[in-house]
Amino acid sequence: MTRRHALEIGITIGLRQPDESLWTNGIKQNALFLAKLLSASPLGHRVVLLNTTDVAITDALPWSLSEFPTMPFDRGSAGLDVVIELGGQVSPAQTDRLRKQGTRLVSYCCGPEYVQNIEAMIFRRPLWGDLYVNPHYDELWIIPQIFDLNRGFLQTLRRCPARRVPFVWDPMALESVVGDYPDAGTYRPHDGPRRLSVIEPNIDVLKFCLYPVLIAEQAYRAAPDDVGYLHVANADALAREGREFTRLMLQLDIVRAQKASFIGRVQTPAFLAEATDIVISHQWGLALNYFYLEVCWQGYPLVHNAEIVADLGYYYPGHDLELGAALLRRAMTDHDRDWQSYTAHQRQRIQRFLATDPDLAASYDDLLFDLMERTAARSLRETAA
């Protein structure tokens, strides 16, 4: 068994701008959360973020370069024990250098690539530029919510074994933008009808707004006076250009009553603080993401069907819209009676995902040293052969 000791670890990112926001997409947050977790190991790992693009690394970045050392890939990758490819792809030449210096290369898989590729093929939706599928990973690390659907696809194309790894989150990105809001943007009760929000990405079938809107419609039909308004984010283009979407929406009472609007992209923490009382969500094969944890951490009622976090928010299983609507009505009428306990319970239950959780750090140490032992054993077999 390999003696456990501090490792030198790199995690890739792909900067697009010197002052890139953490809210452009979730991948930079993912890299930071993982770096924070690995750095918290009692073994004292040294973790560096490796930028795979030519964008300059400056103090304009929204994270501390002392807390999260960040450098160009070719300079920072020398002598590392492990490189985790997460937010920027490692090139063939870089892969060759890593292999020659004995660095283990892990692909950290956190996107629904199987569905994205299917949709790209069927709908002629451009997805890749010059496609490079690296055949030289030592392992694939796949987060739980995409494991079952994506494992076979990823293992076959990338020609190496996959392991299910724990999901990691941290409120650091959230806290960086809510400081100017009253009560740090957390939920507070108020009188009157509720403001409902649907904030699905609406870029594929996995997280689409249609079922959450129908849940709101059912609740509105049952208790119209309890609904103040419904905002549907990331839906302005659908409302302007989507004939089928528009025709369906015009069948709904909440739309006909002019109590719904279809707006563009929003920043979740700000939209919660400024325009939301209750969030309605639905997923189909992607049962955990940062969005759920952000909403619940801030204490907002979340009506959702994500089975991995069934203990958070107001959970309805599968596609049971009737139960979803009943839970929404309950949140509208009863949530404020015990909102403080709700927020406290949400934060306690989210602890298992936090980058500061010792058990989670220990799980990743197990993954790292299992990787080191397996690859060492494989090298010995290859040498003997």
C-alpha positions in Angstrom: 0.0 0.0 0.0 1.3 3.5 -0.9 2.3 5.6 2.1 0.0 8.5 2.1 1.7 11.9 1.8 1.1 15.4 0.4 0.5 15.3 -3.3 1.2 18.0 -6.0 -2.1 18.4 -7.8 -3.2 20.5 -10.8 -6.8 21.2 -11.8 -7.4 22.7 -15.3 -9.5 25.7 -16.1 -10.0 27.5 -19.4 -10.1 31.3 -18.9 -11.9 33.3 -21.5 -11.3 36.7 -20.0 -8.9 38.1 -17.4 -11.7 39.2 -15.2 -14.0 36.3 -15.9 -17.1 36.0 -13.7 -17.7 32.9 -11.6 -21.3 33.1 -12.8 -20.6 32.8 -16.6 -21.0 29.1 -16.1 -20.5 26.6 -13.2 -17.3 25.1 -14.4 -15.0 27.7 -12.7 -16.9 27.3 -9.5 -16.4 23.5 -9.8 -12.7 23.9 -10.1 -12.5 26.2 -7.1 -14.6 24.0 -4.9 -12.6 21.0 -5.8 -9.3 22.8 -5.2 -10.6 24.0 -1.8 -11.6 20.5 -0.8 -8.3 18.9 -1.8 -6.3 21.7 -0.1 -8.3 21.0 3.1 -6.9 17.4 3.3 -4.9 16.9 6.5 -2.2 15.5 4.3 -1.5 19.0 3.1 -1.8 18.6 -0.7 -0.5 21.5 -2.8 -3.2 22.4 -5.4 -2.7 24.7 -8.4 -5.2 25.8 -11.0 -3.8 25.4 -14.5 -5.1 27.7 -17.2 -5.2 26.0 -20.6 -5.8 29.2 -22.7 -3.6 32.2 -23.5 -5.6 34.6 -21.4 -3.4 36.5 -18.9 -3.7 35.6 -15.2 -4.0 38.7 -13.1 -5.5 40.0 -9.9 -8.7 40.8 -11.9 -9.8 37.2 -11.4 -12.7 36.9 -8.9 -10.7 34.6 -6.6 -7.6 35.1 -4.4 -4.4 34.0 -6.2 -2.8 33.4 -2.8 -5.6 31.0 -1.7 -6.0 29.5 -5.2 -2.6 29.7 -7.0 -3.3 29.9 -10.7 -0.8 29.7 -13.6 -0.4 28.7 -17.2 -0.6 25.0 -17.8 2.8 24.5 -19.3 4.5 26.3 -16.4 2.4 24.9 -13.6 2.2 21.3 -14.6 5.8 20.4 -14.3 6.5 17.8 -11.6 2.8 17.3 -10.6 1.6 14.0 -9.2 -1.9 14.3 -10.6 -3.6 16.6 -13.1 -7.4 16.7 -13.0 -8.8 17.9 -16.3 -11.9 19.8 -15.4 -12.4 23.2 -17.0 -9.9 23.2 -19.9 -8.8 20.3 -22.1 -5.3 19.0 -22.0 -3.8 18.8 -25.5 -2.0 15.8 -27.1 1.4 17.4 -26.6 0.6 18.3 -23.0 -0.7 14.8 -22.4 2.6 13.3 -23.8 4.7 15.5 -21.4 2.5 14.5 -18.4 3.0 10.8 -19.3 6.7 11.2 -19.6 7.1 12.8 -16.2 4.9 10.2 -14.6 1.9 12.5 -13.8 -1.5 10.7 -13.5 -4.2 12.3 -15.7 -7.8 12.2 -14.5 -10.8 13.4 -16.5 -13.3 15.0 -14.1 -16.7 14.6 -15.8 -19.5 16.9 -14.6 -21.5 17.6 -17.7 -24.3 15.6 -19.4 -22.3 14.8 -22.4 -24.3 11.9 -23.7 -27.5 13.9 -24.0 -25.7 16.9 -25.3 -24.1 14.9 -28.1 -27.4 13.2 -29.0 -29.1 16.6 -29.3 -26.2 18.0 -31.3 -26.5 15.1 -33.8 -30.3 15.0 -34.0 -30.9 18.8 -34.2 -27.7 19.6 -36.1 -26.6 21.8 -33.2 -22.8 22.6 -33.3 -21.1 21.3 -30.2 -17.4 20.8 -30.9 -14.8 22.6 -33.0 -11.9 20.3 -33.7 -12.9 17.2 -31.7 -10.1 15.6 -29.7 -11.0 12.6 -27.5 -8.0 11.9 -25.3 -7.3 8.1 -25.1 -4.7 8.5 -22.4 -6.5 9.2 -19.2 -5.7 7.1 -16.2 -9.3 7.4 -14.8 -12.6 9.1 -15.3 -14.1 10.6 -12.2 -17.9 11.1 -12.8 -20.2 13.0 -10.4 -23.2 11.1 -9.2 -26.0 12.9 -11.1 -24.5 12.0 -14.5 -22.9 8.7 -13.7 -25.5 6.2 -14.8 -26.5 7.8 -18.1 -23.0 8.9 -19.1 -20.6 6.2 -17.9 -20.8 3.9 -20.9 -20.6 6.7 -23.3 -17.5 8.2 -21.6 -15.7 4.9 -20.8 -16.1 3.7 -24.4 -14.8 6.9 -26.1 -12.1 7.6 -23.6 -10.9 4.0 -23.2 -10.4 3.9 -19.5 -12.3 3.0 -16.3 -14.8 5.3 -14.6 -15.4 5.9 -10.9 -18.3 7.6 -9.2 -17.0 10.5 -7.1 -18.8 12.7 -4.5 -20.3 16.0 -5.5 -18.6 19.1 -4.0 -20.0 22.6 -3.3 -19.2 25.6 -1.3 -21.1 28.9 -0.6 -18.0 31.0 -1.4 -19.2 32.1 -4.8 -22.7 32.8 -3.5 -21.3 34.8 -0.6 -19.1 36.9 -2.9 -22.2 38.5 -4.5 -24.8 38.8 -1.8 -23.1 41.0 0.7 -24.9 44.2 -0.5 -28.4 42.7 -0.1 -30.4 43.0 3.1 -29.8 39.9 5.2 -27.2 38.7 2.7 -30.0 37.9 0.2 -31.5 35.2 2.4 -35.2 34.5 2.5 -37.5 36.7 4.6 -41.2 36.3 5.0 -43.7 38.9 3.9 -47.5 39.4 3.6 -49.4 39.0 0.4 -49.3 36.7 -2.7 -46.2 34.9 -3.6 -43.7 35.6 -6.3 -42.9 32.4 -8.1 -39.7 31.8 -10.2 -38.6 29.2 -12.6 -34.9 29.4 -13.4 -34.1 26.4 -15.6 -31.3 26.8 -18.2 -33.6 25.7 -21.1 -30.8 24.6 -23.3 -31.7 20.9 -23.4 -34.3 18.4 -22.2 -32.6 17.7 -18.9 -33.6 21.0 -17.2 -36.5 22.7 -19.0 -39.1 25.1 -17.8 -42.3 23.4 -19.1 -43.1 21.2 -16.1 -42.4 23.9 -13.5 -44.6 26.3 -15.4 -47.4 23.7 -15.4 -46.9 23.2 -11.7 -47.4 26.9 -11.2 -50.5 26.8 -13.5 -52.1 24.0 -11.4 -51.4 25.9 -8.2 -52.8 29.1 -9.7 -56.0 27.4 -10.8 -56.5 26.1 -7.3 -55.7 29.3 -5.5 -55.3 32.3 -7.8 -55.2 34.9 -5.0 -52.1 33.2 -3.5 -50.0 33.8 -6.7 -48.6 37.2 -7.2 -46.5 36.6 -10.3 -44.5 34.0 -12.2 -41.1 34.8 -13.7 -39.7 32.3 -16.1 -36.0 33.0 -16.7 -33.9 32.0 -19.7 -37.1 31.9 -21.7 -37.2 35.2 -23.6 -36.1 33.7 -26.9 -38.6 30.8 -26.5 -41.4 33.4 -26.0 -40.3 35.5 -29.0 -39.3 32.8 -31.5 -40.8 29.5 -30.3 -44.1 29.1 -32.0 -44.9 25.8 -30.2 -43.8 27.2 -26.9 -45.9 30.4 -27.3 -49.0 28.5 -28.4 -48.8 26.2 -25.4 -48.2 29.1 -22.9 -51.3 30.9 -24.3 -53.4 28.0 -23.1 -52.6 28.7 -19.5 -54.7 30.7 -17.1 -51.7 32.3 -15.4 -50.5 33.6 -18.7 -53.9 34.8 -19.9 -54.3 36.7 -16.6 -51.0 38.5 -17.4 -49.4 37.1 -14.2 -46.4 35.5 -16.0 -43.4 36.8 -17.9 -40.7 35.1 -19.9 -37.4 36.9 -19.3 -33.7 36.4 -20.1 -30.8 35.2 -18.1 -30.6 36.1 -14.4 -27.9 35.8 -11.8 -29.5 33.4 -9.2 -28.5 35.1 -5.9 -29.6 38.5 -7.1 -32.9 37.3 -8.6 -33.7 35.4 -5.4 -33.1 38.5 -3.3 -34.9 40.9 -5.6 -37.8 39.0 -7.2 -38.5 35.6 -5.7 -40.4 34.0 -2.8 -40.6 30.4 -4.1 -38.6 28.5 -6.8 -40.1 25.7 -8.9 -37.8 23.2 -10.6 -37.9 20.0 -12.6 -35.1 17.8 -13.9 -35.0 14.7 -16.1 -31.8 12.8 -15.6 -29.7 15.5 -13.8 -30.7 15.2 -10.2 -28.2 17.6 -8.5 -26.6 20.9 -9.4 -25.4 24.0 -7.7 -28.7 25.8 -8.3 -30.6 23.6 -5.8 -28.0 24.1 -3.1 -27.8 27.9 -3.7 -31.6 28.2 -3.4 -31.8 26.1 -0.3 -28.7 27.5 1.4 -30.4 30.9 1.2 -33.5 29.6 2.8 -35.9 29.9 -0.2 -38.6 27.2 -0.7 -37.6 25.0 -3.6 -40.2 22.7 -5.1 -38.3 20.1 -7.0 -37.9 16.5 -8.1 -34.2 15.9 -7.7 -34.0 12.6 -5.9 -30.3 12.9 -4.8 -31.4 15.8 -2.6 -34.9 14.6 -1.7 -34.2 15.8 1.9 -33.9 19.4 0.7 -36.8 21.8 -0.1 -40.2 20.5 -1.0 -39.6 17.3 -3.0 -42.0 15.6 -5.4 -40.9 12.3 -7.1 -40.6 11.9 -10.8 -43.1 13.8 -12.9 -45.9 14.0 -10.3 -47.0 17.5 -11.1 -50.1 17.2 -9.0 -48.0 16.6 -5.9 -45.6 19.4 -7.0 -48.6 21.8 -7.2 -49.8 20.7 -3.8 -46.4 21.3 -2.3 -46.2 24.7 -4.0 -49.6 25.6 -2.4 -48.3 24.4 0.9 -45.2 26.5 0.5 -47.3 29.6 -0.4 -49.5 29.3 2.7 -47.4 27.6 5.4 -43.7 28.2 4.8 -43.5 31.5 6.7 -44.7 29.9 9.9 -41.3 28.2 10.4 -39.0 29.7 7.9 -36.0 30.1 10.2 -36.0 26.4 11.1 -36.3 25.6 7.4 -33.2 27.6 6.6 -31.2 26.1 9.4 -32.2 22.5 8.4 -31.3 23.2 4.8 -27.8 24.3 5.7 -27.3 21.4 8.0 -28.3 18.9 5.3 -26.0 20.6 2.7 -23.0 20.1 5.0 -22.3 16.7 3.3 -21.5 18.5 0.0 -19.3 21.2 1.4 -15.6 21.6 0.5 -14.9 22.1 4.2 -16.4 18.7 5.2 -13.7 16.3 6.6 -15.4 13.2 5.5 -15.7 14.5 2.0 -12.0 15.4 2.0 -11.2 11.8 3.2 -13.2 10.4 0.4 -11.2 12.3 -2.2 -7.9 11.2 -0.5 -9.1 7.6 -0.9 -9.7 8.3 -4.6 -6.3 9.9 -5.1 -4.3 7.1 -3.5 -6.4 4.4 -5.1 -5.4 6.1 -8.4 -1.8 6.2 -7.4 -1.7 2.5 -6.4 -3.6 1.2 -9.5 -1.5 3.2 -12.0 1.7 2.1 -10.2 0.6 -1.5 -10.4 -0.3 -1.2 -14.1 3.1 0.4 -14.9 4.8 -2.6 -13.2 2.7 -5.1 -15.3 3.5 -3.2 -18.5 7.2 -3.1 -17.7 7.2 -6.8 -16.9 5.5 -7.6 -20.2 
